[in-house]
Amino acid sequence: KTEADIALAKVYEHSAALILYDAKAPETLKHALPGGNGIAFDWTLIGSGHAAPSFILSGGLNAGNVAEAIKVTGASIVDVSSGVEKSPGIKDIDLIRDFIAAAKAAR
């Protein structure tokens, strides 16, 4: 949510191979999961230099926004879950293909 949240993860950069940045679920979201909520966050927080050097970008990504997310953050690894679902918990092969194509095109 904030630069402080992003910077806090840097504490682990020497003990973790990669840091996964994902959106915090809002407190108003009942039964929120630790991930897969389809919520994006301000990617400029990652691009501002406060992020760990090796990271995975997650949080609300889909075929329509992954290229911009990669452009803003410089992410070389992205994670998707609900962004490729046709309904909750049901992955869609066409959405997966579109996501991969969009991510590759962003390079």
MARDREN-940778 format. One record per atom (N, C-alpha, C): residue in one letter; atom name; x, y, z. Coordinates in steps of 0.1 Angstrom, whole numbers, plus 2048, in hexadecimal, padded with zeros to 3 digits. Each point is the difference from the previous one (the first is absolute). Layout:
% MARDREN-940778
KELO | residu | atome | px | py | pz
KELO | A | CA | X | Y | Z
...
END
This chain:
% MARDREN-940778
KELO | residu | atome | px | py | pz
KELO | K | N | 808 | 7F4 | 800
KELO | K | CA | 7F8 | 80C | 800
KELO | K | C | 809 | 80D | 800
KELO | T | N | 80B | 7FF | 807
KELO | T | CA | 809 | 80C | 801
KELO | T | C | 80E | 7FD | 7FD
KELO | E | N | 808 | 80A | 7FE
KELO | E | CA | 80F | 7FE | 7FE
KELO | E | C | 805 | 7F9 | 80C
KELO | A | N | 7FB | 803 | 80C
KELO | A | CA | 805 | 7F9 | 80C
KELO | A | C | 7FE | 7F1 | 800
KELO | D | N | 7F4 | 7FC | 7FA
KELO | D | CA | 7FD | 7F1 | 7FF
KELO | D | C | 80A | 7FA | 7F6
KELO | I | N | 803 | 807 | 7F5
KELO | I | CA | 80A | 7FB | 7F6
KELO | I | C | 80E | 7FF | 806
KELO | A | N | 804 | 80A | 807
KELO | A | CA | 80D | 801 | 806
KELO | A | C | 802 | 7F5 | 80B
KELO | L | N | 7F5 | 7FD | 807
KELO | L | CA | 801 | 7F6 | 80B
KELO | L | C | 804 | 7F3 | 7FA
KELO | A | N | 7FB | 7FC | 7F4
KELO | A | CA | 804 | 7F4 | 7FA
KELO | A | C | 80F | 7FE | 7FD
KELO | K | N | 806 | 80C | 7FE
KELO | K | CA | 80F | 7FF | 7FD
KELO | K | C | 808 | 7FA | 80C
KELO | V | N | 7FA | 800 | 80C
KELO | V | CA | 807 | 7FA | 80B
KELO | V | C | 803 | 7F1 | 7FD
KELO | Y | N | 7F8 | 7FA | 7F8
KELO | Y | CA | 801 | 7F2 | 7FD
KELO | Y | C | 808 | 7FD | 7F3
KELO | E | N | 805 | 80A | 7F9
KELO | E | CA | 806 | 7FD | 7F4
KELO | E | C | 80D | 7F8 | 800
KELO | H | N | 806 | 7FF | 80C
KELO | H | CA | 80D | 7F8 | 801
KELO | H | C | 7FD | 7F2 | 805
KELO | S | N | 7F4 | 7FE | 804
KELO | S | CA | 7FC | 7F2 | 805
KELO | S | C | 7F6 | 7F9 | 7F7
KELO | A | N | 7FB | 807 | 7F6
KELO | A | CA | 7F6 | 7FA | 7F7
KELO | A | C | 805 | 802 | 7F2
KELO | A | N | 7FE | 7F6 | 7F8
KELO | A | CA | 804 | 800 | 7F2
KELO | A | C | 7F8 | 80B | 7F8
KELO | L | N | 7F3 | 801 | 803
KELO | L | CA | 7F7 | 80A | 7FA
KELO | L | C | 7F6 | 805 | 80A
KELO | I | N | 7FC | 80C | 7FE
KELO | I | CA | 7F5 | 806 | 808
KELO | I | C | 7F4 | 801 | 7F7
KELO | L | N | 7F5 | 7FC | 805
KELO | L | CA | 7F3 | 801 | 7F9
KELO | L | C | 7F9 | 80C | 805
KELO | Y | N | 7FD | 80A | 7F7
KELO | Y | CA | 7F8 | 80B | 803
KELO | Y | C | 7F2 | 7FE | 7FB
KELO | D | N | 7F7 | 801 | 80A
KELO | D | CA | 7F1 | 7FE | 7FD
KELO | D | C | 7F9 | 80B | 807
KELO | A | N | 7F4 | 803 | 7FC
KELO | A | CA | 7F8 | 80A | 806
KELO | A | C | 7FB | 7FB | 80E
KELO | K | N | 7FF | 809 | 809
KELO | K | CA | 7F9 | 7FD | 80D
KELO | K | C | 7F1 | 801 | 7FE
KELO | A | N | 7FA | 7F6 | 805
KELO | A | CA | 7F1 | 800 | 7FF
KELO | A | C | 7FB | 80B | 809
KELO | P | N | 7F6 | 808 | 7FB
KELO | P | CA | 7FA | 80A | 809
KELO | P | C | 7F9 | 7FA | 80C
KELO | E | N | 801 | 806 | 80B
KELO | E | CA | 7FA | 7FB | 80D
KELO | E | C | 7F1 | 7FE | 7FE
KELO | T | N | 7FA | 807 | 7F7
KELO | T | CA | 7F1 | 7FF | 7FD
KELO | T | C | 7FD | 7F4 | 7F8
KELO | L | N | 80A | 7F9 | 7FA
KELO | L | CA | 7FD | 7F4 | 7F9
KELO | L | C | 7FF | 7F4 | 809
KELO | K | N | 7F4 | 7FC | 802
KELO | K | CA | 7FE | 7F4 | 809
KELO | K | C | 804 | 7F3 | 7FA
KELO | H | N | 806 | 7F8 | 808
KELO | H | CA | 805 | 7F3 | 7FB
KELO | H | C | 80B | 801 | 7F5
KELO | A | N | 808 | 80B | 802
KELO | A | CA | 80B | 802 | 7F6
KELO | A | C | 80A | 7F5 | 801
KELO | L | N | 806 | 7FC | 7F5
KELO | L | CA | 80A | 7F6 | 800
KELO | L | C | 80E | 807 | 800
KELO | P | N | 80B | 7F9 | 803
KELO | P | CA | 80D | 806 | 800
KELO | P | C | 805 | 804 | 7F2
KELO | G | N | 7F9 | 7FB | 7F6
KELO | G | CA | 802 | 803 | 7F2
KELO | G | C | 7F5 | 7FC | 7F8
KELO | G | N | 800 | 803 | 7F3
KELO | G | CA | 7F5 | 7FC | 7F7
KELO | G | C | 7F3 | 808 | 802
KELO | N | N | 801 | 80C | 805
KELO | N | CA | 7F4 | 808 | 802
KELO | N | C | 7FE | 809 | 7F4
KELO | G | N | 809 | 800 | 7F6
KELO | G | CA | 7FE | 808 | 7F4
KELO | G | C | 801 | 80F | 802
KELO | I | N | 808 | 804 | 80A
KELO | I | CA | 802 | 80E | 804
KELO | I | C | 80E | 804 | 7FC
KELO | A | N | 800 | 80B | 7F8
KELO | A | CA | 80D | 806 | 7FC
KELO | A | C | 804 | 80A | 80A
KELO | F | N | 80D | 804 | 7FF
KELO | F | CA | 805 | 80B | 809
KELO | F | C | 808 | 80A | 7F7
KELO | D | N | 804 | 80A | 806
KELO | D | CA | 808 | 80B | 7F9
KELO | D | C | 80E | 7FB | 7FC
KELO | W | N | 801 | 7FC | 7F4
KELO | W | CA | 80D | 7FA | 7FB
KELO | W | C | 80B | 80A | 800
KELO | T | N | 7FE | 80C | 801
KELO | T | CA | 80B | 80A | 800
KELO | T | C | 807 | 7FF | 80D
KELO | L | N | 7FA | 7FA | 80A
KELO | L | CA | 807 | 7FD | 80D
KELO | L | C | 80C | 7F6 | 7FE
KELO | I | N | 7FE | 7F7 | 7F7
KELO | I | CA | 80B | 7F7 | 7FC
KELO | I | C | 80B | 807 | 7F8
KELO | G | N | 7FB | 807 | 7F6
KELO | G | CA | 809 | 807 | 7F7
KELO | G | C | 808 | 80C | 806
KELO | S | N | 7FC | 803 | 80C
KELO | S | CA | 807 | 80C | 807
KELO | S | C | 80D | 7FD | 806
KELO | G | N | 805 | 7F3 | 7FF
KELO | G | CA | 80D | 7FD | 805
KELO | G | C | 7FF | 7FA | 80E
KELO | H | N | 7F5 | 7FF | 806
KELO | H | CA | 7FF | 7FB | 80E
KELO | H | C | 7FE | 7F1 | 800
KELO | A | N | 7FF | 7FA | 7F5
KELO | A | CA | 7FD | 7F2 | 800
KELO | A | C | 80D | 7F8 | 801
KELO | A | N | 7FF | 7F3 | 804
KELO | A | CA | 80C | 7F7 | 800
KELO | A | C | 804 | 7FE | 7F1
KELO | P | N | 80C | 7FD | 7FD
KELO | P | CA | 805 | 7FF | 7F3
KELO | P | C | 7FA | 7F4 | 7F8
KELO | S | N | 7FD | 7F5 | 807
KELO | S | CA | 7FA | 7F4 | 7FA
KELO | S | C | 7F2 | 7FE | 806
KELO | F | N | 7F6 | 801 | 7F7
KELO | F | CA | 7F3 | 7FF | 805
KELO | F | C | 7F6 | 7FA | 7F6
KELO | I | N | 7F5 | 7FC | 805
KELO | I | CA | 7F5 | 7FB | 7F8
KELO | I | C | 7F5 | 80A | 801
KELO | L | N | 7F9 | 805 | 7F6
KELO | L | CA | 7F5 | 809 | 801
KELO | L | C | 7F3 | 7F9 | 7FF
KELO | S | N | 7F7 | 802 | 809
KELO | S | CA | 7F3 | 7FA | 801
KELO | S | C | 7F6 | 80A | 804
KELO | G | N | 7F4 | 7FD | 7FF
KELO | G | CA | 7F5 | 809 | 805
KELO | G | C | 7F8 | 806 | 7F5
KELO | G | N | 7F5 | 7FA | 7FD
KELO | G | CA | 7F6 | 806 | 7F7
KELO | G | C | 805 | 800 | 7F1
KELO | L | N | 80A | 7F7 | 7FD
KELO | L | CA | 805 | 800 | 7F2
KELO | L | C | 7F7 | 7F8 | 7F7
KELO | N | N | 7FF | 805 | 7F4
KELO | N | CA | 7F8 | 7F9 | 7F5
KELO | N | C | 806 | 804 | 7F3
KELO | A | N | 7FB | 7FB | 7F5
KELO | A | CA | 805 | 802 | 7F3
KELO | A | C | 7FF | 80F | 7FC
KELO | G | N | 7F7 | 807 | 806
KELO | G | CA | 7FE | 80E | 7FC
KELO | G | C | 809 | 80A | 807
KELO | N | N | 806 | 7FB | 80B
KELO | N | CA | 809 | 809 | 808
KELO | N | C | 80E | 7FB | 802
KELO | V | N | 803 | 7F4 | 7FD
KELO | V | CA | 80D | 7FA | 803
KELO | V | C | 80C | 808 | 7F9
KELO | A | N | 7FE | 804 | 7F3
KELO | A | CA | 80A | 807 | 7F9
KELO | A | C | 804 | 80D | 807
KELO | E | N | 7F6 | 807 | 804
KELO | E | CA | 802 | 80D | 807
KELO | E | C | 807 | 7FE | 80D
KELO | A | N | 7FC | 7F5 | 807
KELO | A | CA | 806 | 7FD | 80D
KELO | A | C | 80F | 7FD | 7FE
KELO | I | N | 803 | 7F8 | 7F6
KELO | I | CA | 80E | 7FD | 7FD
KELO | I | C | 808 | 80C | 7FD
KELO | K | N | 7FA | 809 | 7F8
KELO | K | CA | 807 | 80C | 7FB
KELO | K | C | 803 | 809 | 80C
KELO | V | N | 7F6 | 802 | 809
KELO | V | CA | 802 | 809 | 80C
KELO | V | C | 80A | 7FA | 80A
KELO | T | N | 7FF | 7F3 | 802
KELO | T | CA | 808 | 7FA | 80B
KELO | T | C | 80D | 7FA | 7FC
KELO | G | N | 801 | 7FC | 7F3
KELO | G | CA | 80C | 7F9 | 7FB
KELO | G | C | 800 | 7F2 | 804
KELO | A | N | 7F4 | 7FB | 804
KELO | A | CA | 7FF | 7F2 | 805
KELO | A | C | 804 | 7F6 | 7F4
KELO | S | N | 808 | 7F6 | 804
KELO | S | CA | 803 | 7F5 | 7F6
KELO | S | C | 7F8 | 7F4 | 803
KELO | I | N | 7FA | 800 | 80C
KELO | I | CA | 7F7 | 7F4 | 803
KELO | I | C | 7F3 | 806 | 805
KELO | V | N | 7F5 | 7FB | 7FB
KELO | V | CA | 7F2 | 804 | 804
KELO | V | C | 7F8 | 7F4 | 805
KELO | D | N | 7F7 | 802 | 808
KELO | D | CA | 7F7 | 7F5 | 806
KELO | D | C | 7F2 | 804 | 7FD
KELO | V | N | 7F8 | 7F6 | 7FC
KELO | V | CA | 7F2 | 803 | 7FE
KELO | V | C | 7F7 | 7F5 | 805
KELO | S | N | 7F5 | 803 | 805
KELO | S | CA | 7F6 | 7F6 | 805
KELO | S | C | 7F2 | 803 | 7FB
KELO | S | N | 7FA | 809 | 807
KELO | S | CA | 7F2 | 803 | 7FC
KELO | S | C | 7FF | 808 | 7F3
KELO | G | N | 80B | 806 | 7FB
KELO | G | CA | 800 | 807 | 7F4
KELO | G | C | 7FF | 7F7 | 7F3
KELO | V | N | 800 | 7F3 | 802
KELO | V | CA | 7FE | 7F6 | 7F5
KELO | V | C | 7F5 | 7F7 | 803
KELO | E | N | 7F7 | 804 | 808
KELO | E | CA | 7F4 | 7F8 | 804
KELO | E | C | 7F3 | 805 | 7F9
KELO | K | N | 7F9 | 7F7 | 7FA
KELO | K | CA | 7F3 | 804 | 7FA
KELO | K | C | 7F5 | 801 | 80B
KELO | S | N | 802 | 7F9 | 80B
KELO | S | CA | 7F7 | 801 | 80C
KELO | S | C | 809 | 7FC | 80C
KELO | P | N | 7FC | 804 | 80C
KELO | P | CA | 809 | 7FD | 80B
KELO | P | C | 805 | 7F2 | 801
KELO | G | N | 80D | 7FE | 800
KELO | G | CA | 807 | 7F3 | 801
KELO | G | C | 801 | 7F9 | 7F3
KELO | I | N | 7FA | 805 | 7F5
KELO | I | CA | 800 | 7F8 | 7F3
KELO | I | C | 809 | 808 | 7F6
KELO | K | N | 80B | 7FA | 7FD
KELO | K | CA | 80A | 806 | 7F7
KELO | K | C | 7FB | 7FE | 7F2
KELO | D | N | 803 | 80A | 7F7
KELO | D | CA | 7FC | 7FF | 7F2
KELO | D | C | 80C | 800 | 7F7
KELO | I | N | 801 | 7F6 | 7F8
KELO | I | CA | 80C | 7FE | 7F8
KELO | I | C | 803 | 80C | 7F7
KELO | D | N | 7F5 | 806 | 7FA
KELO | D | CA | 802 | 80C | 7F7
KELO | D | C | 805 | 80C | 808
KELO | L | N | 7FB | 802 | 80C
KELO | L | CA | 805 | 80B | 809
KELO | L | C | 80E | 7FD | 803
KELO | I | N | 804 | 7F4 | 803
KELO | I | CA | 80E | 7FD | 803
KELO | I | C | 809 | 803 | 7F4
KELO | R | N | 7FC | 7FC | 7F4
KELO | R | CA | 808 | 802 | 7F4
KELO | R | C | 801 | 80F | 7FE
KELO | D | N | 7F5 | 808 | 802
KELO | D | CA | 800 | 80E | 7FE
KELO | D | C | 80A | 807 | 80A
KELO | F | N | 800 | 7FB | 80C
KELO | F | CA | 808 | 806 | 80A
KELO | F | C | 80F | 7FD | 7FD
KELO | I | N | 803 | 7F4 | 7FC
KELO | I | CA | 80E | 7FD | 7FD
KELO | I | C | 805 | 808 | 7F4
KELO | A | N | 7F7 | 801 | 7F6
KELO | A | CA | 804 | 808 | 7F4
KELO | A | C | 802 | 80F | 803
KELO | A | N | 7F8 | 805 | 809
KELO | A | CA | 801 | 80E | 804
KELO | A | C | 80D | 802 | 808
KELO | A | N | 803 | 7F7 | 809
KELO | A | CA | 80C | 801 | 808
KELO | A | C | 80C | 7FF | 7F7
KELO | K | N | 800 | 7F7 | 7F7
KELO | K | CA | 80C | 7FE | 7F7
KELO | K | C | 802 | 80D | 7F7
KELO | A | N | 7F5 | 805 | 7FB
KELO | A | CA | 801 | 80C | 7F8
KELO | A | C | 805 | 80C | 807
KELO | A | N | 7FF | 800 | 80D
KELO | A | CA | 805 | 80C | 808
KELO | A | C | 80F | 800 | 801
KELO | R | N | 807 | 7F6 | 7FC
KELO | R | CA | 80F | 7FF | 802
KELO | R | C | 806 | 80A | 7F7
END
